[in-house]
Amino acid sequence: MFFLITGHLFVQVDVRNSESGEQVHARLDKALRKAWLTLRFHQPTIASWVVQDAETGKLTKVYRTLRDDSEQKTWLENTLIPVPKKLTSNEWANTDPPAQKLPTLFVINPSPSSDNYGPVRRDLILRSPHDIIDGIGTLQLLDRLVDYVSKAFDEGNYYRVPTLNGSETSWLSPPFRVAADVPFTLNETQNKKLASMAAQKEAAAKSDGNPPRVGLSLSKEHTFRLLAACKSVGITVTHAFHAAIAMVLRDVQDRNIKATCVRYVIYILRNERARCKPPYNTSDCAASVYHSVSGGALIVDTDFPGPSQESRRKDEFLQIVQTVRDYYEEVRNDQEHYALAPFIWQDSIPRIPATGTVPPVPPPKQLPSVSISSMGCVDYIIKPDRGRIRVYDPWVTGEELGNGLGLFLGTYRGELCLSSAYNDAWQSHDGAMDFLKRCLAVVSVGLGVSDV
């Protein structure tokens, strides 16, 4: 199994005068079961897994159709799991939950069933191997799930789950190479470009279980002012926080090290769904891995130690953020990148250990890095309201297997959230939260936006 992707949101339904809270609880749980089965029909890849041939080492994605109602019941029980403990979703996500073989939906009920007046809430946490789905796909999949929950809740006993008789296999998501018609060979120009990217990466590097998660949310007013400030200088909020990461990484270095410069080197992910042909370019194929990694590296060199005066830090931030913006635009506007993507993955993925062997635990990096994945305005992916169902707090995170941090950025219902996955073998909750707060402080000073 590759590492896991974890996606979250919670749904809420108000209790009307004509019904009891107990009735709404039961109705919502029944709608969830129907919706999960419906999702398997339209997105059958959620019931697939990857196996490795012991002799050849070849990896194959497998989907097995259901033979009878008993197998359907077993799949439902194994992949739609109520969480018995009364925990918040963040608390549960930080308890090292099980790594399932198949994509699995965990359901938390934080609202007491005895409350006949308050809203009924369910926290939905999707955990899936990353070789089945990626971050954007996870959000798209959760949006589809809520669509089906809303429909099943409104229609009640009249809602009919599609029959899982094997016809759903026509909706299985193909590999990216098929979805985007990626050629199997590159032309001479593309090969030269690939070699140039590899050389740039090498030169840049030569210079002097479930991840716990922490999050930092901004108010609507603070978010509005921050977005307006970004727009005024021609950048996005992603550019701003990525520039801040480079500065904060420099700021937290040991002051006793003998260096005059700190180099930040990182790569970014690019959503390739727009490059895919229909229907693979839509959320009809959300359960897929249709993203790539940038070919060239983002390189930011900062003076060490950094300036202490606020005016000089603001100038430094604005200079770095232009470098970040130019890099993002270069990656975004590269029309040939989708064709190079499989070859870049091929060169960067290490050889898979032989079946049955246990590879050594990799040592921590001497210079742990920090990445950032931006989901943008999540309202465009997950609709906030439909019918009686209201959606809140959507987020997605990967696993941080090393001693660095993986930051995630997104805005929903007008509120920006910056969160981080971290490996608690190397990092602490307080340390990860401190890093997020430092990034926010750098952005606030750089753009002249306070949180009051």
Secondary structure, DSSP 8 states (H G I E B T S, - for coil): ---EEEEEEEEEE---TTS-HHHHHHHHHHHHHHHHHHHHHH-GGGGEEEEE-TTT--EEEEE----SHHHHHHHHHHHEEE--S---HHHHHTT-----SS-EEEEE--S-TT-SSS-EEEEEEEEEETTT--HHHHHHHHHHHHHHHHHHHHHGGG------SSGGGGG----HHHHTT--SS--HHHHHHHHHHHHHHHHHHH------EEEEE--HHHHHHHHHHHHHTT--HHHHHHHHHHHHHHHTS-TTS--SEEEEEE--EEE-GGGS-TTTTSGGG-SS--EEE-SS-EEEEEESS---SHHHHHHHHHHHHHHHHHHHHHHHT-TTHHHHHHHHHHHHS-----TT---------SS--EEEEEEEEGGGTS-SEETTEEEEEEEEE----SSSEEEEEEEETTEEEEEEEE-TTT--HHHHHHHHHHHHHHHHHHHT----
